[in-house]
Amino acid sequence: MEEQMGNALIELTPTWGRVVRIWWAYLWRNLIAIVVVMILGGILGAILGFIMGAIGIPLNIIKIVSGFIGGVFGLGASIVPIKMIVGKKFKEFRLIIVANKKEE
């Protein structure tokens, strides 16, 4: 849990400049995650497709299974950039998670 350390938290207005900085921090990290997942997914998909084809599974089933697995990996990877920017210090603010009320 984040301690205030004597300083009161000040809520800033979400101006377009601040929102764009957060969006950009997320976007470029997400693009890197997408490329990494595409490369790893391509390798894994080729191996999985080869094995499934070798045991006689029809091509349309291989495509469905590969697409589903790729979608799951893509969704899973999309959380990484969010985790990376939470706590990041921007020019005039820091992106943090604050409790709505004090925990008892």
C-alpha positions as CSV (number, residue, x, y, z in Angstrom):
1,M,0.0,0.0,0.0
2,E,1.2,3.5,-0.9
3,E,2.1,5.6,2.1
4,Q,1.6,9.4,1.9
5,M,4.8,10.2,3.8
6,G,3.5,13.5,5.1
7,N,2.4,14.8,1.7
8,A,-1.3,15.1,0.9
9,L,-2.3,13.5,-2.4
10,I,-3.4,16.2,-4.9
11,E,-5.8,15.2,-7.6
12,L,-4.9,16.6,-11.0
13,T,-7.4,17.3,-13.8
14,P,-7.0,14.8,-16.6
15,T,-6.0,17.3,-19.3
16,W,-5.4,16.2,-22.9
17,G,-1.7,16.6,-22.4
18,R,-1.6,14.4,-19.3
19,V,-3.9,11.8,-20.9
20,V,-1.8,11.7,-24.1
21,R,1.4,11.1,-22.0
22,I,-0.3,8.1,-20.3
23,W,-1.7,6.8,-23.6
24,W,1.7,7.1,-25.3
25,A,3.5,5.3,-22.3
26,Y,1.0,2.5,-22.7
27,L,0.9,2.4,-26.5
28,W,4.6,2.0,-27.2
29,R,5.0,-0.7,-24.5
30,N,1.9,-2.5,-25.9
31,L,3.3,-2.4,-29.4
32,I,6.5,-4.1,-28.2
33,A,4.5,-6.7,-26.3
34,I,2.4,-7.3,-29.5
35,V,5.5,-7.9,-31.6
36,V,7.1,-10.2,-29.0
37,V,3.8,-12.2,-28.7
38,M,3.5,-12.4,-32.5
39,I,7.1,-13.8,-32.8
40,L,6.7,-16.3,-30.0
41,G,3.1,-17.2,-31.1
42,G,4.4,-17.8,-34.6
43,I,7.0,-20.2,-33.4
44,L,4.7,-21.9,-31.0
45,G,1.9,-22.0,-33.6
46,A,4.2,-23.6,-36.2
47,I,5.3,-26.3,-33.7
48,L,1.7,-26.9,-32.5
49,G,0.4,-27.0,-36.1
50,F,3.1,-29.4,-37.2
51,I,2.3,-31.8,-34.3
52,M,-1.4,-31.5,-34.8
53,G,-1.1,-32.1,-38.5
54,A,1.2,-35.1,-38.0
55,I,-1.4,-36.8,-35.8
56,G,-4.1,-36.2,-38.4
57,I,-6.1,-33.3,-37.1
58,P,-7.9,-31.4,-39.9
59,L,-6.5,-28.0,-41.0
60,N,-9.7,-26.1,-40.1
61,I,-9.5,-27.4,-36.5
62,I,-5.8,-26.5,-36.3
63,K,-6.7,-23.0,-37.4
64,I,-9.4,-22.6,-34.8
65,V,-7.2,-24.0,-32.0
66,S,-4.2,-21.8,-33.0
67,G,-6.4,-18.7,-33.3
68,F,-7.9,-19.3,-29.9
69,I,-4.5,-19.9,-28.3
70,G,-3.1,-16.8,-30.0
71,G,-6.0,-14.7,-28.7
72,V,-5.5,-15.9,-25.2
73,F,-1.8,-15.1,-25.4
74,G,-2.5,-11.7,-26.9
75,L,-5.0,-10.8,-24.1
76,G,-2.6,-12.0,-21.5
77,A,0.3,-9.9,-22.9
78,S,-1.8,-6.7,-23.0
79,I,-1.8,-6.5,-19.2
80,V,2.0,-6.2,-19.0
81,P,2.2,-2.6,-20.3
82,I,-0.4,-1.5,-17.8
83,K,1.6,-3.0,-15.0
84,M,4.7,-1.3,-16.4
85,I,3.2,2.2,-16.3
86,V,1.5,2.0,-12.9
87,G,3.8,3.8,-10.6
88,K,5.7,5.5,-13.4
89,K,6.8,9.1,-12.9
90,F,5.7,11.4,-15.6
91,K,6.7,15.1,-16.1
92,E,4.4,16.6,-13.4
93,F,2.7,13.6,-11.9
94,R,2.9,9.9,-11.1
95,L,0.4,7.3,-12.1
96,I,-0.6,5.4,-8.9
97,I,-3.4,3.4,-7.5
98,V,-5.1,5.0,-4.5
99,A,-7.7,3.5,-2.2
100,N,-11.1,5.1,-2.2
101,K,-11.2,5.0,1.6
102,K,-8.8,4.1,4.4
103,E,-8.5,0.4,5.1
104,E,-9.4,-0.7,8.6
